[in-house]
């Protein structure tokens, strides 16, 4: 089994997240299961396909947000890498 590849340790978190396309259109909601400096694990209620890059906001007003890239996906669980901050 391969060793841990993450550069920073993941911390459990229980937070709602709001997903936006890069151009700002809302594309859904999720639950943020764990988070680190470099990424997060998201859980969605549906396995609907997401774009490979999107914005994750931690509040509906989008004040705290991260640009994300999907690293892996298994059913409704998604691993993302943070690629920066920006506006949704």
N, C-alpha and C positions, 0 to 999 in steps of 0.2 A: 504494500500500500504506500502511495506517495506521501511524503511529509507535508506539513503545512506550508503553503506558498504565499500566504498573505504577509505583507510587510508590517501591518499593525493589527493588534488583537481586536477581535469583534466583541462587542458588549451587547448583552440582551437589552432590548428596548420594547416597549409596548406603545406604539404611536401610529396614528393614522397618517397616510400619505396621499397626496393628490398628484396624479400624473398628467402631464401636458406634453403635446407635441412641441417640437422646437419652435414652431411658428406661433405657439400660444394657445392652440385649441385644446380643451380638456379632453383627455382620452380615458379617464377612469380614476378609480381609487384603489388603495391597497393598504395593507398592514405592514409596517416595518418591524420585522422580527428581531433583527440584530443589525448593528452598525459599527463601522470603524472609520478611521481617517480616510481610508481609500475606497470604501464601498459599503454595501448593505445587502441583506437578504430581504426580499419583499414577498408577501403572500397576497394573492388576489383571490377573490371569491369565484372568478371564472378563469378559464384557461385561454381567453381570447388572446389573439396575437398582438404583440406590441411592436412598435418600430424598434430598430436596434439601438437608436439613441433617442432620449426623451429627457424631460425635466421632472424631477421629483420635488414637490413642495411639501413642507411639513406643516403648513396651515393653509386654509382656503385663500387667504390674502397673498400667499406666495412670498412673504418677507424672507423666510428661510428656505432656500432651495438649492438643489445641486443638479448639474447636468450629469446624466448617467449614460453608460453604455452597457448593454446586456453582455455578461460573460458566460452565463449558463442559464438554462431554463429546464425545469422538470415539472410537468403538469402546471399547477398554479403557483409554484415556487420559482423565484427569479433571483439570480445573483447579479448584482450590478457593480461596476467600477465607477467611481466619481471621476469625471473628466474636467470639472471646474464649476464655477458658479455663474449665474447669469439671470436674465429676466425670462419669465415665461409668457 
